Amino acid sequence: MEISIGIIGLGSMAKAIVSPLLERGEYHPQNVLGIVGSSSSIAPASNDLPKELKVVSSEDSLSKEVWKAPLKILAVKPQQFKKITESFSSLQLKDHFPKPLLISVLAGITLKSLKKAFPGHTCVRAVPNTPSLVGQGLTGLAWEDDITLDQKKVVRKIFEPISEIYELEEQKLDSFLALTSSGPAYIALVVEAMADGAVAAGLPRNLSNQLAHKTVSGTASLLREKSLHPAELKDMVASPAGTTISALRHLELAGLRSALIEAVVLAAQKSRQLAEEVSS
Ligand SMILES: NC(=O)c1ccc[n+]([C@@H]2O[C@H](COP(=O)([O-])OP(=O)(O)OC[C@H]3O[C@@H](n4cnc5c(N)ncnc54)[C@H](OP(=O)(O)O)[C@@H]3O)[C@@H](O)[C@H]2O)c1
């Protein structure tokens, strides 16, 4: 079996990345090997993917073949990183030129840790976010210094179908992640709370949920399409002595703005702390 892409951790993020590449014919499914943790995950992982794409568990002897691929996507949970590095270090692999490319989407695993764990590879850190699952994501990329222009092109082509790409210095990825990767959770919380408020004010649950998320998505489209600063939009909506300004007074008193600022800062700090724990 000739493998063009080896996927270590064929979970939801890896599937979101690989599916458009297969649909666009950039890679052939028979040349893709996906690895999952346990054999019970093979069927769910294979679901929605072409049947020619081979999926095996990490216990299967074929899983070692993944390390021969010129392009690897590492998409396990960060807690599984150590196990993966141990199974890689037990293999005797020949050096290749150009070096195989390894793209890691793991939060908090630095390029330094990746290079140390996977010698002989050119490593890339990618920080995609959950909206990538519906083709509307954002991906931050940080390269190791000796990556070639062709390898950069390969990486951009992988993330372009699912996200807008931002190439950043590695130390900025923690802040990028704190906003873009954790951000969908903050917004989901806001949507849920706004819907709860509508229920408290007397609307039915289903309608409240639907209206809350359409209000958020419509507001995001309005800000984007009219290139409005958020303050301009707020001022457009808040009329003198009206309902919105009464609600905004309460949000300021409750500290919503400061809570969100601190949330992003804390998430960035946590990401740095996790990186230090893994590399120590
Ligand atoms: N989902 C997102 O929106 C998102 C966004 C940004 C970054 N990320 C990053 O993407 C990574 C994956 O996230 P995910 O949400 O896609 O997780 P997931 O759906 O749980 O996928 C993880 C995959 O790794 C497999 N796995 C476990 N142990 C393994 C081993 N020893 N060898 C090979 N594969 C193994 C799992 O198989 P089993 O199920 O059998 O254990 C599963 O298929 C995480 O590091 C996360 O930080 C995710």
The ligand as an SDF file (V2000), in Angstrom:
LIG
                    3D

 48 52  0  0  0  0  0  0  0  0999 V2000
  -12.3170   19.4260   17.4070 N   0  0  0  0  0  0  0  0  0  0  0  0
  -11.8950   20.6840   17.2790 C   0  0  0  0  0  0  0  0  0  0  0  0
  -12.6510   21.6000   17.0070 O   0  0  0  0  0  0  0  0  0  0  0  0
  -10.4520   21.0430   17.4350 C   0  0  0  0  0  0  0  0  0  0  0  0
  -10.0450   22.3510   17.1840 C   0  0  0  0  0  0  0  0  0  0  0  0
   -8.6930   22.6690   17.2620 C   0  0  0  0  0  0  0  0  0  0  0  0
   -7.7670   21.6960   17.5920 C   0  0  0  0  0  0  0  0  0  0  0  0
   -8.2100   20.4480   17.8710 N   0  0  0  0  0  0  0  0  0  0  0  0
   -7.2200   19.4520   18.2530 C   0  0  0  0  0  0  0  0  0  0  0  0
   -7.4100   18.3160   17.4470 O   0  0  0  0  0  0  0  0  0  0  0  0
   -7.0430   17.1610   18.1850 C   0  0  0  0  0  0  0  0  0  0  0  0
   -8.1110   16.1030   17.9860 C   0  0  0  0  0  0  0  0  0  0  0  0
   -9.3440   16.6080   18.4330 O   0  0  0  0  0  0  0  0  0  0  0  0
  -10.7080   15.8930   18.0130 P   0  0  0  0  0  0  0  0  0  0  0  0
  -11.7950   16.7390   18.5230 O   0  0  0  0  0  0  0  0  0  0  0  0
  -10.6620   15.5290   16.5580 O   0  0  0  0  0  0  0  0  0  0  0  0
  -10.5950   14.5810   18.9280 O   0  0  0  0  0  0  0  0  0  0  0  0
  -11.2420   13.1270   18.6740 P   0  0  0  0  0  0  0  0  0  0  0  0
  -12.4440   13.2420   17.8170 O   0  0  0  0  0  0  0  0  0  0  0  0
  -11.3560   12.4860   20.0080 O   0  0  0  0  0  0  0  0  0  0  0  0
  -10.1080   12.3860   17.8360 O   0  0  0  0  0  0  0  0  0  0  0  0
   -8.9520   11.8350   18.4200 C   0  0  0  0  0  0  0  0  0  0  0  0
   -8.6420   10.5850   17.6430 C   0  0  0  0  0  0  0  0  0  0  0  0
   -7.3920   10.0610   18.0920 O   0  0  0  0  0  0  0  0  0  0  0  0
   -7.5380    8.6290   18.1560 C   0  0  0  0  0  0  0  0  0  0  0  0
   -6.5070    8.0240   18.9990 N   0  0  0  0  0  0  0  0  0  0  0  0
   -6.4810    7.8300   20.3370 C   0  0  0  0  0  0  0  0  0  0  0  0
   -5.3680    7.1950   20.7140 N   0  0  0  0  0  0  0  0  0  0  0  0
   -4.6520    6.9760   19.6000 C   0  0  0  0  0  0  0  0  0  0  0  0
   -3.4020    6.3510   19.3210 C   0  0  0  0  0  0  0  0  0  0  0  0
   -2.6330    5.8310   20.2970 N   0  0  0  0  0  0  0  0  0  0  0  0
   -2.9770    6.2830   18.0380 N   0  0  0  0  0  0  0  0  0  0  0  0
   -3.7100    6.8090   17.0420 C   0  0  0  0  0  0  0  0  0  0  0  0
   -4.9160    7.4010   17.2340 N   0  0  0  0  0  0  0  0  0  0  0  0
   -5.3780    7.4950   18.4920 C   0  0  0  0  0  0  0  0  0  0  0  0
   -8.9230    8.4850   18.7270 C   0  0  0  0  0  0  0  0  0  0  0  0
   -9.3860    7.1580   18.6100 O   0  0  0  0  0  0  0  0  0  0  0  0
  -10.3260    6.5390   19.8010 P   0  0  0  0  0  0  0  0  0  0  0  0
  -11.6190    7.2870   19.6810 O   0  0  0  0  0  0  0  0  0  0  0  0
  -10.3990    5.1000   19.4840 O   0  0  0  0  0  0  0  0  0  0  0  0
   -9.6070    6.8350   21.1030 O   0  0  0  0  0  0  0  0  0  0  0  0
   -9.6790    9.4710   17.8380 C   0  0  0  0  0  0  0  0  0  0  0  0
   -9.9680    8.8970   16.5940 O   0  0  0  0  0  0  0  0  0  0  0  0
   -6.8780   17.5870   19.6460 C   0  0  0  0  0  0  0  0  0  0  0  0
   -5.5060   17.5700   19.9820 O   0  0  0  0  0  0  0  0  0  0  0  0
   -7.3970   18.9890   19.7010 C   0  0  0  0  0  0  0  0  0  0  0  0
   -6.6210   19.8050   20.5580 O   0  0  0  0  0  0  0  0  0  0  0  0
   -9.5240   20.0760   17.7770 C   0  0  0  0  0  0  0  0  0  0  0  0
  1  2  1  0
  2  3  2  0
  2  4  1  0
  4  5  1  0
  4 48  2  0
  5  6  2  0
  6  7  1  0
  7  8  2  0
  8  9  1  0
  8 48  1  0
  9 10  1  0
  9 46  1  0
 10 11  1  0
 11 12  1  0
 11 44  1  0
 12 13  1  0
 13 14  1  0
 14 15  2  0
 14 16  1  0
 14 17  1  0
 17 18  1  0
 18 19  2  0
 18 20  1  0
 18 21  1  0
 21 22  1  0
 22 23  1  0
 23 24  1  0
 23 42  1  0
 24 25  1  0
 25 26  1  0
 25 36  1  0
 26 27  1  0
 26 35  1  0
 27 28  2  0
 28 29  1  0
 29 30  1  0
 29 35  2  0
 30 31  1  0
 30 32  2  0
 32 33  1  0
 33 34  2  0
 34 35  1  0
 36 37  1  0
 36 42  1  0
 37 38  1  0
 38 39  2  0
 38 40  1  0
 38 41  1  0
 42 43  1  0
 44 45  1  0
 44 46  1  0
 46 47  1  0
M  CHG  2   8   1  16  -1
M  END
$$$$
